[in-house]
Amino acid sequence: MGQAATPDRPPTGRDRSPPGAEHEGWARARRARGRNLALLAALLAFIVLIYLVTLVRLGGLD
């Protein structure tokens, strides 16, 4: 556990957050959301590609 700051000792890294730390969490969540959406788009494109290849190989697109 983090140690409490006393008047004769400065606070440790766990006791205080750096300036702008609240915005850092938002930025991280936004990057993660963008990465997740990009992965979803790539997976959907792969599924469509496999579906089209299957249709062509089975002669479904005449």
C-alpha positions as CSV (number, residue, x, y, z in Angstrom):
1,M,0.0,0.0,0.0
2,G,1.1,3.6,-0.6
3,Q,2.4,5.5,2.4
4,A,0.6,8.6,3.4
5,A,2.5,11.9,3.0
6,T,3.6,13.5,6.2
7,P,4.8,17.1,6.6
8,D,8.4,16.1,6.7
9,R,8.2,13.8,3.6
10,P,7.0,14.5,0.1
11,P,4.1,12.4,-1.3
12,T,5.1,9.2,-3.1
13,G,4.1,8.5,-6.7
14,R,1.0,6.6,-5.7
15,D,-0.3,9.5,-3.5
16,R,-0.7,12.0,-6.3
17,S,-1.4,11.8,-10.0
18,P,0.5,13.8,-12.6
19,P,-1.1,16.8,-14.2
20,G,-3.5,15.8,-16.9
21,A,-3.8,12.2,-15.6
22,E,-7.6,12.3,-15.9
23,H,-7.3,13.0,-19.6
24,E,-4.8,10.2,-20.1
25,G,-7.4,7.6,-19.2
26,W,-9.8,9.1,-21.8
27,A,-7.1,9.1,-24.5
28,R,-6.2,5.5,-23.7
29,A,-9.8,4.5,-23.9
30,R,-10.3,6.3,-27.2
31,R,-7.2,4.7,-28.7
32,A,-8.4,1.3,-27.5
33,R,-11.9,1.9,-29.0
34,G,-10.3,2.9,-32.4
35,R,-8.1,-0.2,-32.3
36,N,-11.1,-2.4,-31.6
37,L,-13.1,-0.9,-34.4
38,A,-10.2,-1.4,-36.8
39,L,-9.9,-5.0,-35.8
40,L,-13.7,-5.5,-36.2
41,A,-13.5,-4.0,-39.7
42,A,-10.6,-6.3,-40.6
43,L,-12.4,-9.4,-39.4
44,L,-15.6,-8.5,-41.3
45,A,-13.6,-7.9,-44.5
46,F,-11.9,-11.3,-44.0
47,I,-15.3,-13.0,-43.5
48,V,-16.6,-11.4,-46.7
49,L,-13.5,-12.4,-48.6
50,I,-13.9,-16.1,-47.5
51,Y,-17.6,-16.0,-48.3
52,L,-16.9,-14.7,-51.8
53,V,-14.1,-17.2,-52.5
54,T,-16.4,-20.0,-51.3
55,L,-19.2,-18.8,-53.7
56,V,-16.8,-18.6,-56.6
57,R,-15.2,-22.0,-56.0
58,L,-18.6,-23.7,-55.6
59,G,-19.9,-22.0,-58.8
60,G,-22.5,-19.9,-56.9
61,L,-21.8,-16.8,-58.9
62,D,-22.7,-17.5,-62.5
